[in-house]
Amino acid sequence: MAQLLVVEDDERIRTALIRALRERGHAVSSAGTALEGLRQAVEDRPDLVVLDLGLPDLDGREMLRMLRAVSAVPVIIATARDDDDSVVQALDSGADDYVLKPFQAGQLEARIRAVLRRAAGGADAASAAVTVGELSVDPRSRRVTQSGRPVDLSPKEFDLLAYLAARAGTVVTKRELLAEVWQLPYGGSDKTVDVHLSWLRRKLGETAAEPRLLQTVRGVGVRLAEPEP
């Protein structure tokens, strides 16, 4: 049984979701606004949050960015917005998965199980701080320092760096990054990875032409490793 938080302003949908998830054995709390959802997520520490984007006080993506600043709780977006930009922006803001309305309760339940399995499987391996050269990445606090100075990263930039740091010295393909960091197991644009790598390099003080820590292996992928002599 998982402790779930449903953040949904439509009372009819919220009530139906709560009933369906409780019938499947979960403990469920709910909120009708972003700020109340944020409060409950921080104070009650649920196992997973189901988040609507169209909330009355804040856009769900803004709530997600605020939540990601203080918590790594898994989040599944439940939205009627089916355009690619909304989906990509939600994932970039730190969502773990999404479902499009209208959806069946069984579909949401399957995604909840999958996200919780991933979270449980990666929790131990991903929890330890990693140091690569002068770079330190701490997944628990979601903080990055370089030569002792903090590096300000977006939620998705941090997720990307943390994934590479957990596999320091190993070449990771763009397909794997799309599947594991962006939760797009059935494909996506390599440009998404390239753009985020470019932003990350800039914040780490390097470029693709003159890499130090983020090293591209042509035709294979990228690795995070200590600078080559």
N, C-alpha and C positions, 0 to 999 in steps of 0.2 A: 504493500500500500504506500502511495506517495502523498505528501502534503502539497496540494496544488493551490495556486492563487489565480482566480479568473478576474481580469480587469476588462470590463465590458459595460458600456453605458446603456445599451438597449436591455431593458429589464426582462423582456420576453426571451431574448437570446440567452441572457445571463442565467435566468432561472432554468431554462432547458439544459444548458451546459452543466450547471451544478447538479441537476438531477441525474443526467446521463453519466457523469463522472463518478458520482457517489454510488450509482448502481454497479459500477465497475470496480468498486472497492476502495476508491480514493477518498481522502479527507479533503474537503474543498472549502476555501473561504473566497470572498469576492469583494470587489470594489467597483464603483460606478464612475470614478474619476481618476485621472492620472496621479494627482497628488496623494489621494487616499491609497491608491495602489502602490505608489512608491513608499509610502509610510509603512504599509503592511509588509511589503517585500523586504524592507530593511529591518523592521522590528521583529517580524514573525519568522523570517528566514525559511520560506517554503522550499520544497525540493524543485519546483518548476513553476513558471509563470506563463499563463496563456493571456496574451495581450492584444487587444483591439487597437487599431491605429486611429480611428475616428472618435476620439474622446472629447468631451465638451470643454475641458479647461486647458489641456495641452495636447498637441499631437502625440500619438503613441511613440513615434520615433524620438521625440524630445525626451519623453519619460524614459525611454530605453537608454539614451545617452547618459541621462542623470543616474540611472540605476547602475550602468556599467562603470561609473566612476567609483562606486563603493561596493559592488557585488558582482560575483561571477555566476549567479544563479542562472540555470538554463531558462531561455525564453523562447516560446513558440508564438509567432505572430498569427493572429486570426483576423483576416481582413477581407473586405469586398473589393479592394483595389487590386485589379489584376494586371496593371501595366508594369512592364519590366522595371522602370525607374523606381517605382515604389518598393518593389520586392528587393532590388539590389540595394537601395538605400537602407532598408530595414536590416538586411544582412550585414551591410557595412557598419551599421550602428551597433551591431553586437548580437543580433538575433541568432538563435541556433537552428531554427527551421520556421516554416510558415505553412499555413493552410488557407485556401481561398473559400470564402463564403459563397453559396451555402455548402456546407460539408456534413458528412455523416459522422456521428459520434464515434463510430468504430475507426474511421480514418484518423481522427484526432487522437484517439487512444493509441493507435499503432505508432504515431509520430512521437507521442509522449514516451512510450516504452523505448523507442529507438534513441531518443535524445538522452533519456536517463541512463541507458546502457553506455552510451558514449561518455557521458559525464563520469559515471562510476569507473569505467575502464581507464580513463585518462587522469583521474584525480590524483592518485599516488605518484605516478610518473611525472606529472606536470606541476606538482606542488613545490618541488625544491627549486631554490634559486640557482641560476646558472651563470657562470662567469666565463666569458670568451674574450681573451685579451683584456682591454680596458673597459669592456662592456659587461654590465651586470643586469640580469633580467629576473625579477621576482614575481612569479605568477600569483602568489597569495595576495600580495599588496597591489599587484598590477603596476609596479614601478620599475622604471628603467633608469640606470645611471651610466654615464660614460666618463671615465676618469674622475669619478666622484661627483660629477654634476648631473642633475636630473635631466632626462630627455622627455619632452612633452609629445606624446603620441595619441592619435585618435584610437578609439576602441578596436577598430579593425587592423590598424597598423600594429597595435600591441599584440593582438591575436596572431598575426602573421609572424612577428618577431619571436613571440613565445614558442610558436610551433617549431620554428627553425632552431631556436635555442635548445629545445628539448631533444633535438637531433643534431646537435653541433658536430661539425665535421663530416656529416652525411649529406650527400646530394639528394634533394627533394624535388620531385617533378612538379611542374605547374598543374598537371592533372590532379596530383595528390593534394596540392594546396587548395585548389578549387573544391575538391571533395571534402576536405577536413576543416579548412578555415572558413570557406564560404558556404559549406554544406550544400554543394551543387554536385552530387555524385554522378549525375547523368550528363555532365558536360557544361561548359560555359566558355566565356571568352578569355583567352590567354591575356588579352589586353588588361583585364581587371587585375590580374596578378602583376603585370608589368607596371601599371600605373602606381599601384601601392608600393611595389619595390622601389620605384623611382622616388616616391615621397619619403619612404623610409631611409633610403640612401642619403637623401638631402639632409634629413634631420640627424643622421649619424656623421655628417660631414664628409661624404664621399660621393662618387659618381660611378655610373656603369663603365665609363672609360678608364677611371682610376679607382677600382674597388679596393677595399681593405678587408672589411669583415664579411660583407655580402658578396660572395664570389659566384659569378655565373659560369656554369659548365655548359658550353655551347652544345645545343641539341639534346641536352639531358635535363638540366634544371638549375637549381641554385642551392648553395650551402652557406651556412654561417660558420666561419672558422677564423682562427687567429691569423693576422696578416702574414702573408708569405714573405720570407726574407728578401 
